Amino acid sequence: MESFLKFILITIFVFWLIGILGRVLFRAWVRRKQREYEQFMGGAQQRQQRQGGHTRNNEGEVSIHRTAAPERTIDRSVGDYVDFEEVEEEADNEAAGCDAAEETTRDVTDTK
């Protein structure tokens, strides 16, 4: 019994230690990735400024940058126009105020 309790206590201690160590290592990994991302984005921002990228607008100032319209890849002569017609059966049943299921139950009860 004593060895079982010793095993349980050691297991709990190991998991506790792994949890603390995991948190510390995870935080260090996140900080490192954050620094890498900041360096990458800082370099991108500097490249954009060197290439004459967007200038910063003052508050309330509006600027519109238009892009060229994409070219149509499908020719207008391709395809057919499909005309459709509404089915009037459904409109007649709705106008009469009865359901198709009600009609069939009336027909079945009338035949008995």
C-alpha positions as a Markdown table, in Angstrom:
| # | Residue | x | y | z |
|---|---|---|---|---|
| 1 | Met | 0.0 | 0.0 | 0.0 |
| 2 | Glu | 2.9 | 2.3 | 0.8 |
| 3 | Ser | 4.5 | 1.8 | -2.6 |
| 4 | Phe | 1.1 | 2.5 | -4.3 |
| 5 | Leu | 0.8 | 5.9 | -2.5 |
| 6 | Lys | 4.4 | 6.7 | -3.3 |
| 7 | Phe | 3.7 | 6.0 | -7.0 |
| 8 | Ile | 0.5 | 8.2 | -7.0 |
| 9 | Leu | 2.4 | 11.1 | -5.3 |
| 10 | Ile | 5.3 | 10.8 | -7.7 |
| 11 | Thr | 2.9 | 10.7 | -10.7 |
| 12 | Ile | 1.0 | 13.8 | -9.5 |
| 13 | Phe | 4.3 | 15.6 | -9.0 |
| 14 | Val | 5.6 | 14.7 | -12.5 |
| 15 | Phe | 2.4 | 15.9 | -14.1 |
| 16 | Trp | 2.5 | 19.1 | -12.1 |
| 17 | Leu | 6.1 | 19.7 | -13.1 |
| 18 | Ile | 5.3 | 19.0 | -16.8 |
| 19 | Gly | 2.5 | 21.5 | -16.6 |
| 20 | Ile | 4.7 | 24.3 | -15.2 |
| 21 | Leu | 7.5 | 23.5 | -17.6 |
| 22 | Gly | 5.1 | 23.3 | -20.5 |
| 23 | Arg | 3.7 | 26.8 | -19.7 |
| 24 | Val | 7.1 | 28.3 | -19.5 |
| 25 | Leu | 8.3 | 26.7 | -22.8 |
| 26 | Phe | 5.0 | 27.6 | -24.6 |
| 27 | Arg | 5.3 | 31.3 | -23.5 |
| 28 | Ala | 8.9 | 31.4 | -24.7 |
| 29 | Trp | 7.9 | 29.9 | -28.0 |
| 30 | Val | 5.1 | 32.4 | -28.5 |
| 31 | Arg | 7.4 | 35.3 | -27.7 |
| 32 | Arg | 9.9 | 34.1 | -30.2 |
| 33 | Lys | 7.3 | 33.7 | -32.9 |
| 34 | Gln | 5.9 | 37.2 | -32.1 |
| 35 | Arg | 9.3 | 38.7 | -32.5 |
| 36 | Glu | 9.8 | 36.9 | -35.8 |
| 37 | Tyr | 6.4 | 38.1 | -37.0 |
| 38 | Glu | 7.2 | 41.7 | -36.0 |
| 39 | Gln | 10.5 | 41.6 | -37.8 |
| 40 | Phe | 8.9 | 40.2 | -40.9 |
| 41 | Met | 6.1 | 42.7 | -40.9 |
| 42 | Gly | 8.5 | 45.6 | -40.1 |
| 43 | Gly | 10.5 | 44.6 | -43.1 |
| 44 | Ala | 7.4 | 44.5 | -45.3 |
| 45 | Gln | 6.3 | 47.9 | -44.1 |
| 46 | Gln | 9.8 | 49.4 | -44.9 |
| 47 | Arg | 9.7 | 47.8 | -48.4 |
| 48 | Gln | 6.3 | 49.4 | -49.0 |
| 49 | Gln | 7.5 | 52.8 | -47.9 |
| 50 | Arg | 10.5 | 52.5 | -50.1 |
| 51 | Gln | 8.3 | 51.6 | -53.1 |
| 52 | Gly | 6.1 | 54.6 | -52.6 |
| 53 | Gly | 3.2 | 52.7 | -51.1 |
| 54 | His | 0.1 | 54.2 | -49.5 |
| 55 | Thr | 0.6 | 57.5 | -47.8 |
| 56 | Arg | -1.1 | 58.1 | -44.6 |
| 57 | Asn | -4.4 | 60.1 | -44.9 |
| 58 | Asn | -5.4 | 62.7 | -42.4 |
| 59 | Glu | -8.5 | 62.2 | -40.5 |
| 60 | Gly | -11.6 | 62.9 | -42.5 |
| 61 | Glu | -9.7 | 62.8 | -45.8 |
| 62 | Val | -11.1 | 60.3 | -48.4 |
| 63 | Ser | -9.1 | 58.7 | -51.1 |
| 64 | Ile | -10.4 | 56.2 | -53.7 |
| 65 | His | -8.0 | 53.8 | -55.5 |
| 66 | Arg | -9.7 | 52.1 | -58.4 |
| 67 | Thr | -8.4 | 48.9 | -59.9 |
| 68 | Ala | -8.8 | 47.7 | -63.4 |
| 69 | Ala | -12.0 | 45.6 | -64.0 |
| 70 | Pro | -11.3 | 41.9 | -64.5 |
| 71 | Glu | -11.6 | 40.6 | -68.0 |
| 72 | Arg | -14.5 | 38.4 | -68.8 |
| 73 | Thr | -13.3 | 34.8 | -69.2 |
| 74 | Ile | -16.6 | 33.5 | -70.6 |
| 75 | Asp | -17.9 | 34.8 | -74.0 |
| 76 | Arg | -21.4 | 36.2 | -73.9 |
| 77 | Ser | -22.5 | 34.0 | -76.8 |
| 78 | Val | -21.9 | 30.9 | -74.8 |
| 79 | Gly | -24.9 | 29.3 | -73.1 |
| 80 | Asp | -28.7 | 29.3 | -73.6 |
| 81 | Tyr | -31.4 | 31.3 | -72.0 |
| 82 | Val | -33.8 | 29.1 | -70.1 |
| 83 | Asp | -37.3 | 30.4 | -69.8 |
| 84 | Phe | -39.4 | 28.9 | -67.0 |
| 85 | Glu | -43.1 | 28.8 | -66.4 |
| 86 | Glu | -44.9 | 28.8 | -63.0 |
| 87 | Val | -47.0 | 25.8 | -62.2 |
| 88 | Glu | -50.6 | 26.9 | -61.8 |
| 89 | Glu | -51.7 | 23.8 | -59.9 |
| 90 | Glu | -50.2 | 24.9 | -56.6 |
| 91 | Ala | -51.7 | 28.4 | -57.0 |
| 92 | Asp | -55.2 | 26.9 | -57.5 |
| 93 | Asn | -54.9 | 24.8 | -54.3 |
| 94 | Glu | -53.7 | 27.8 | -52.3 |
| 95 | Ala | -56.4 | 30.0 | -53.6 |
| 96 | Ala | -59.0 | 27.4 | -52.6 |
| 97 | Gly | -57.6 | 27.4 | -49.1 |
| 98 | Cys | -57.2 | 23.7 | -48.9 |
| 99 | Asp | -54.2 | 21.5 | -48.7 |
| 100 | Ala | -53.5 | 18.6 | -51.0 |
| 101 | Ala | -53.3 | 16.3 | -48.0 |
| 102 | Glu | -56.8 | 17.3 | -46.9 |
| 103 | Glu | -58.2 | 16.5 | -50.3 |
| 104 | Thr | -56.8 | 13.0 | -50.3 |
| 105 | Thr | -58.1 | 12.4 | -46.8 |
| 106 | Arg | -61.5 | 13.6 | -47.9 |
| 107 | Asp | -61.4 | 11.3 | -50.9 |
| 108 | Val | -60.4 | 8.3 | -48.8 |
| 109 | Thr | -63.1 | 8.9 | -46.2 |
| 110 | Asp | -65.7 | 9.4 | -48.9 |
| 111 | Thr | -65.0 | 6.1 | -50.5 |
| 112 | Lys | -65.5 | 4.0 | -47.3 |
